[in-house]
């Protein structure tokens, strides 16, 4: 510093000295990549990357309208549940995202039916991601049961559909009960109530299938079984979920280097 302040050493004058030009060399100024502060793989002391700075923030999802169920108002939860029961894929996926790890995409999800009476039954949902298959049961009284299993740990599966024999027995018993009740009013009462039982046959069938469900069972390692009940009319969806889970399981095992 003393030499710079000494009059005997004035600052240099004239044009700045340019570096020598080397033929074939790239003389453009180096560009800093946008993620220059991000940690490289295996770096033990990364810089302040944007991802690292936001790890303590609440888990978010890229889908619009996502929020933890506990943070939603009662009206919003009821609206979401109503849309999910009507088969709205986005509403069903939103409910499953409350349980899935951040960034795990729901590939396919379905509403599979209700167990019990209208309005007070338990509703069944299922979803498949690239890593797991998940089921969700929600009752009107507020009960929630979520289960999932990693695809690579599925070692057995079964899809079942009950026989219609029990349905025929049930409808015959209902008609017989109506006829016995009508016998107290004579032959006309028997004919009247038996005819009424035939008119109520669609309701009898629907009530029967409210409790006699089809379903899919996936056996997970350690003896855990993942079960989801399904309305008979939704069996096509059960087959679709089963095939998708099987295909993704094979892809998952190949990616992990397992036979």
C-alpha positions, 0 to 999 in steps of 0.5 A, spaced: 500 500 500 505 504 501 508 504 494 501 505 491 501 512 495 508 513 493 509 519 488 515 515 485 510 509 483 504 513 479 498 508 477 499 505 470 496 509 464 494 507 457 489 501 455 488 495 459 492 489 457 488 484 454 490 477 454 493 473 449 489 470 443 490 463 442 487 460 436 481 455 437 480 457 444 473 459 447 474 466 449 467 467 451 466 469 459 464 463 463 457 462 464 455 460 471 449 455 471 443 456 475 444 451 479 451 452 481 449 453 488 446 446 488 449 440 492 452 435 487 451 428 488 455 426 494 457 433 496 457 433 504 457 440 504 452 443 499 451 450 498 444 454 499 440 450 494 433 452 493 430 445 495 435 445 501 432 451 504 425 449 503 425 442 506 422 445 513 416 448 509 410 444 510 409 439 504 405 441 498 403 438 492 403 441 485 396 439 484 391 445 485 387 446 491 391 441 495 391 442 503 392 437 509 385 435 510 385 438 517 386 445 514 380 444 510 374 447 513 368 442 514 364 445 508 370 444 503 371 437 506 364 435 505 364 438 498 371 434 496 368 427 499 361 428 495 365 429 489 369 423 490 363 419 491 361 421 484 367 418 481 371 425 480 378 422 479 381 429 481 377 429 488 379 422 489 387 423 488 387 429 492 384 425 498 390 420 497 395 425 496 394 427 504 397 420 505 403 419 500 410 422 500 411 428 497 412 428 489 409 421 488 404 421 483 397 418 483 397 414 476 390 411 477 384 412 482 377 409 483 371 410 487 369 402 488 362 403 492 359 403 499 358 398 504 352 398 508 345 403 507 345 409 503 347 415 507 351 411 513 355 406 509 363 406 509 365 408 502 371 404 498 377 408 494 383 405 491 389 408 488 395 406 484 402 409 484 409 407 481 411 405 488 405 403 491 397 401 491 393 404 496 386 403 499 382 408 503 375 407 507 371 413 509 365 413 513 360 418 514 361 418 521 368 420 520 371 414 520 378 413 516 382 407 514 388 408 510 392 402 508 398 401 502 403 396 500 409 397 496 409 394 489 415 390 490 413 386 496 406 384 493 407 376 493 400 374 492 393 377 490 386 375 489 380 378 486 373 375 488 366 376 486 360 372 490 355 367 487 348 369 485 345 363 489 345 367 495 342 373 492 336 368 489 335 365 496 335 372 499 329 374 494 325 368 495 325 369 502 323 376 502 317 374 497 315 368 502 315 373 508 311 378 504 306 372 502 306 370 510 304 377 512 299 377 507 296 371 509 293 374 515 288 378 510 286 372 506 288 370 499 287 377 496 292 379 502 297 374 499 297 376 492 297 383 494 303 383 498 307 378 494 306 382 488 309 388 492 315 384 494 316 383 486 315 391 485 320 391 491 325 386 488 330 392 485 331 395 492 332 388 495 337 386 490 341 393 491 340 392 499 343 385 498 349 387 494 350 393 499 353 387 504 355 382 499 361 385 496 366 383 491 373 385 492 381 385 491 386 382 496 393 383 495 398 379 500 404 384 502 410 381 505 410 380 513 403 377 512 399 383 511 393 383 507 391 389 503 383 388 502 378 393 498 371 391 497 368 393 491 361 393 488 359 388 483 358 393 478 365 396 479 368 389 478 371 392 471 375 397 475 378 391 480 381 388 474 384 394 471 387 396 478 389 389 479 393 389 472 396 396 473 399 394 479 402 387 476 405 391 471 408 396 475 410 391 480 414 388 474 417 394 472 419 396 479 422 389 480 426 390 474 428 397 476 431 395 483 435 389 479 431 383 482 428 377 478 
